[in-house]
Amino acid sequence: AEAHFRLALQSQPKHREAHFSLARILTLAGKAEAESHYLESLVVEDERTAVHRYYLADYYHRAGRLDEAIREARAARDLAERYAKHDLARYLTDLVQRWQSR
């Protein structure tokens, strides 16, 4: 699957779902540094996507980059609230509180 998405990105480098899918595959394969590249590129390209920001926050948290994790989780929460994704917003609020209490 990883090779498939890399090939797709060679022919369509801005294909958002291929970037996201490849990032998730890399997560499962334990290739965290490569994962961050694809997640960060999604956020830079379109800062309005709460789900991508959530996954980037999760990556930062797993990498021990707590300040960045909290920043991205807050941004994801704010976007979720703005676009009426209230369940996601509540989850992200709780997540930020848990991370800050550590």
Backbone hydrogen bonds, N-H to C=O, Kabsch-Sander energy under -0.5 kcal/mol:
donor,donor_aa,acceptor,acceptor_aa,energy
5,F,1,A,-2.2
6,R,2,E,-2.3
7,L,3,A,-2.4
8,A,4,H,-2.1
9,L,5,F,-2.2
10,Q,6,R,-1.4
11,S,7,L,-1.5
12,Q,8,A,-2.2
15,H,12,Q,-2.0
16,R,14,K,-0.8
19,H,15,H,-1.9
20,F,16,R,-2.6
21,S,17,E,-2.9
22,L,18,A,-2.5
23,A,19,H,-2.3
24,R,20,F,-2.2
25,I,21,S,-2.3
26,L,22,L,-2.6
27,T,23,A,-1.8
28,L,24,R,-2.1
29,A,25,I,-1.7
30,G,27,T,-1.4
31,K,26,L,-2.9
32,A,30,G,-0.9
35,E,31,K,-1.9
36,S,32,A,-2.3
37,H,33,E,-1.2
38,Y,34,A,-1.4
39,L,35,E,-2.2
40,E,36,S,-3.0
41,S,37,H,-1.9
42,L,38,Y,-1.4
43,V,39,L,-1.9
44,V,40,E,-2.4
45,E,41,S,-1.9
46,D,42,L,-2.1
49,T,46,D,-1.1
50,A,48,R,-0.9
53,R,49,T,-1.8
54,Y,50,A,-2.4
55,Y,51,V,-2.2
56,L,52,H,-2.1
57,A,53,R,-2.6
58,D,54,Y,-2.6
59,Y,55,Y,-2.3
60,Y,56,L,-2.7
61,H,57,A,-2.5
62,R,58,D,-2.5
63,A,59,Y,-2.0
64,G,61,H,-1.5
65,R,60,Y,-3.0
66,L,64,G,-1.1
69,A,65,R,-2.3
70,I,66,L,-2.7
71,R,67,D,-2.2
72,E,68,E,-2.5
73,A,69,A,-2.5
74,R,70,I,-2.5
75,A,71,R,-2.1
76,A,72,E,-2.6
77,R,73,A,-2.5
78,D,74,R,-2.8
79,L,75,A,-2.2
80,A,76,A,-2.6
81,E,77,R,-2.5
82,R,78,D,-2.3
83,Y,79,L,-2.2
84,A,81,E,-1.4
85,K,80,A,-3.5
86,H,84,A,-0.9
89,A,85,K,-2.2
90,R,86,H,-2.5
91,Y,87,D,-2.2
92,L,88,L,-2.6
93,T,89,A,-2.2
94,D,90,R,-2.2
95,L,91,Y,-2.4
96,V,92,L,-2.6
97,Q,93,T,-2.0
98,R,94,D,-2.3
99,W,95,L,-2.6
100,Q,96,V,-2.5
101,S,97,Q,-1.4
102,R,99,W,-1.0
